């Protein structure tokens, strides 16, 4: 359930201007993790270091193309997220291929057609299942899902809700 909530939230984007943090109520806000992991963090560390050292030359160098940089970083982060999701979808599709006919507990995470459910147990925990059911579901409705097909090439698991 926590993953569903996190995925439903708007993904962070980078901006050249400090717009604060709406949810936290901060006029000024920044965050960072390990600079080894994220170029945005490394850039921020360099900028903070130049400000602390009053190094105007370095600060101006970093800020010179900051608008283009933050747009590119945001695009690359979204691409990386898509690659991660694709990896997991293919991994789950491979496991689901060996579990056709099995029934799993799940939760509806998308009510559009086709509805999508997330499996909440066992080897397929977290996998998305595209339901062939035509009926309307409620968001976060708990359902029992039968795996009816899995295509590793398209990374799609298909299922139906058991009554």
C-alpha positions in Angstrom: 0.0 0.0 0.0 2.9 2.4 0.8 4.3 1.9 -2.7 0.9 2.8 -4.2 0.7 6.0 -2.2 4.2 7.0 -3.1 3.7 6.2 -6.9 0.5 8.3 -6.9 2.3 11.4 -5.6 3.8 13.9 -8.0 7.4 13.1 -8.8 10.0 15.7 -7.7 11.2 18.0 -10.5 14.2 20.3 -10.4 14.0 24.0 -10.9 16.5 26.8 -11.2 14.6 28.9 -8.7 14.0 27.9 -5.1 10.2 27.5 -5.0 10.1 26.0 -1.5 8.1 23.0 -0.5 4.4 23.3 -0.6 3.5 20.3 1.5 6.1 21.1 4.2 5.2 24.8 4.2 8.8 26.0 3.6 9.5 29.1 1.6 13.0 27.7 0.8 13.8 24.0 0.5 16.4 21.7 -0.9 17.2 18.0 -0.5 20.0 15.7 -1.4 21.3 12.2 -0.9 24.6 10.6 -1.9 26.4 12.6 -4.6 27.6 9.3 -6.0 24.1 8.4 -6.8 22.7 11.6 -8.3 24.2 14.3 -10.4 21.6 16.8 -9.1 22.9 16.2 -5.6 26.5 16.7 -6.8 25.6 20.0 -8.5 23.8 21.2 -5.3 26.8 20.3 -3.1 29.1 22.3 -5.4 26.7 25.2 -5.3 26.4 25.1 -1.5 30.1 24.8 -1.2 30.7 27.9 -3.4 28.1 29.9 -1.4 29.7 28.9 1.9 33.2 29.8 0.6 31.9 33.0 -1.0 33.4 31.8 -4.3 31.4 34.0 -6.7 33.4 32.7 -9.8 32.4 29.1 -9.0 28.9 30.0 -8.1 28.4 31.9 -11.4 29.9 29.0 -13.3 27.5 26.5 -11.8 24.5 28.8 -12.2 25.3 29.8 -15.8 23.4 27.0 -17.5 21.4 25.8 -14.5 18.0 26.1 -16.3 19.1 23.6 -19.0 20.7 21.4 -16.4 17.7 21.0 -14.2 15.5 20.2 -17.2 17.9 17.6 -18.4 18.3 16.1 -14.9 14.5 15.8 -14.5 14.2 14.1 -17.9 17.0 11.6 -17.1 15.4 10.8 -13.7 12.1 10.0 -15.4 13.9 7.8 -18.0 15.7 5.9 -15.2 12.4 5.4 -13.4 10.8 4.0 -16.6 13.8 1.6 -17.0 13.4 0.5 -13.4 9.7 -0.2 -13.8 10.3 -2.1 -17.1 12.9 -4.2 -15.3 10.5 -5.2 -12.5 7.6 -5.7 -15.0 9.7 -8.2 -17.0 10.9 -9.9 -13.8 7.4 -10.3 -12.6 6.2 -11.5 -16.1 8.8 -14.2 -16.0 7.6 -15.4 -12.6 3.9 -15.1 -13.6 4.6 -17.3 -16.6 5.2 -20.2 -14.2 2.2 -19.4 -12.1 -0.7 -19.3 -14.7 -3.9 -20.4 -13.0 -2.7 -19.4 -9.6 -4.9 -17.0 -7.5 -3.4 -14.0 -5.6 -4.7 -11.3 -3.4 -4.5 -7.9 -5.0 -5.7 -4.3 -4.9 -7.1 -2.2 -7.8 -4.6 0.6 -8.5 -6.1 1.9 -11.8 -9.7 1.9 -12.7 -9.3 2.8 -16.4 -9.9 0.2 -19.1 -8.2 -2.2 -18.8 -8.2 -2.0 -15.0 -4.9 -2.7 -13.3 -4.4 -4.5 -10.0 -1.3 -4.9 -7.9 -0.6 -8.3 -6.3 -0.1 -8.1 -2.6 1.4 -11.5 -1.8 3.9 -14.2 -2.5 6.4 -14.3 -5.4 4.5 -11.7 -7.4 4.3 -9.1 -4.6 4.1 -5.7 -6.2 3.5 -6.9 -9.8 0.9 -5.2 -12.0 -1.8 -7.3 -13.6 -3.9 -6.0 -16.5 -7.4 -7.3 -15.9 -9.6 -8.6 -18.7 -12.7 -7.8 -16.6 -15.0 -5.2 -18.2 -16.8 -4.3 -14.9 -16.0 -1.0 -13.1 -13.8 -1.3 -10.0 -13.2 1.1 -7.1 -9.7 2.4 -6.6 -8.0 0.4 -3.8 -10.7 -2.3 -3.9 -9.3 -5.7 -2.7 -9.7 -8.5 -5.2 -8.7 -12.1 -5.9 -6.8 -12.3 -9.2 -6.3 -15.3 -11.3 -3.2 -15.2 -13.6 -4.4 -16.1 -17.1 -1.4 -15.1 -19.3 2.0 -13.6 -19.1 4.1 -12.1 -21.9 7.7 -11.6 -21.1 8.4 -9.7 -24.3 5.8 -7.0 -23.6 6.3 -7.4 -19.8 2.5 -7.7 -19.3 0.7 -10.0 -17.0 -3.0 -10.5 -17.7 -5.5 -11.8 -15.2 -9.1 -11.9 -14.2 -10.9 -11.2 -10.9 -12.3 -14.3 -9.3 -15.8 -14.0 -7.9 
